[in-house]
């Protein structure tokens, strides 16, 4: 009888534990084997290896083709090769997946702490089976919170003449893919603006709606216009594909990190989405796998915009340092030159989680503003090239007293494009009439 009572007590305890609510948001590693992928201190012992697989995107999901495995898929042939490589070089395989848009299979290996990473890289680079071998790179978002009161409101939009540009274009029918942290999908200024969303960092950060950095960047680009609340984005009629590849350093913080693994998954998804623009408000060291994917995106006509880290060492300024990527600085008069594209980035009012707003600073915000302006241009000319967009942006800059560049006059860029292509006659007529009116400051963002 006594053992039966003990058994019943154990059952009751287990039932109570199962009934207890479990907090699912915030930073959390779902499985112990996933933890090394996201540990920044462990990154120098992680290797990314890529090799071509001709069966990707060609053979359907059959016993001999790619089969579903978790969130991704992998082929038997690729798995055999990755296992052989692990065995040959005494590596631990952590994860693998097909980068479908470039026909390459990618594997993350861990080098034992007592083994030489340099030797492993040298051996892999000389292996005929391997096309790319690199260490795991770590990237960081480029924004920080401000503490000033809300007295300036959206001074950035006034300085860029966004209100005048909106008389000609609002980004309608344009899609921006954003690789960042998550976004508050229920924010009144963002609800309905996001057409797709996916979390590629869910093993470490299950939260999406609570993330600050992505919510701030999204608001700058696509916050609703004339909805009676909050702020307005640079391209309020554009749609957003929100791809989470970065995770906050801790709960309720703006700072966030990403790595080669999560970013590769997100860039591949961005290409598949068919978005017109890719915004990457982050920077880090040069990365061969990401370079392969971003070159594919550029080749397919996607305009890639990245935050300029404004550091002399180019190895910390990728992907902004890539040819073909539009690099954007937060406006700094002493650093601006005729070759730079700069936009306001100091105390910019934007969206934050839980239906709030705050002033945020950094080149992350500047890059988002430029992505929004490019959306305005693409609405008017859908086949606008990267070179054309960059020329329009550089020519539509406001000079300062030193003769260097200040920030972009969006209305000037839009008007210059309208002079080259055919804008709607009624839009041009209205714009001509209103161009002589004095510019009015934006209404209070909290009315």
Buried (B, 14 or more C-beta within 10 A) or exposed (E): EEEEEEEEEEEEEEEEEEEEEEEEBBBBBEEEEBBBBBBEEBBEBBBBBBBEBEBBEEEEEEEEBBEEEEEBBBBEBBBEBBEEBBEEBEBBBBBBBBBBBBBBBBBBBBBEEEBEBEEBBEBBEEBEEBBBBBBBBBBBBBBBBBEEEEEBBBBBBBBBBBBBBBBBBBBBEBBBBBBBBBBBBEBBBBEEBBBBBBBBBBBBBBBBBBBBBBBBBBBBBBBBBEBEBBBBBBBBBBBBBBBBBBBBBEEEEBBBBBBBBBBBBBBBBBBEBEBBBBBBBBBBBBBBBBBBBBBBBBEEEBBBBBBBBBEEEEEBBBBBBBEBBBBBBBBBEEBBEEEBBBBBBBBBBBBBBEBEBBBBBBBBBBBBBBBBBBBBBBBBBEEBEBEBBBEBBBEBBBEEEEEBBBBBBBBBBBBBBBEEEEBEEEBBEEBEEEEEEEEEEBEEBEE
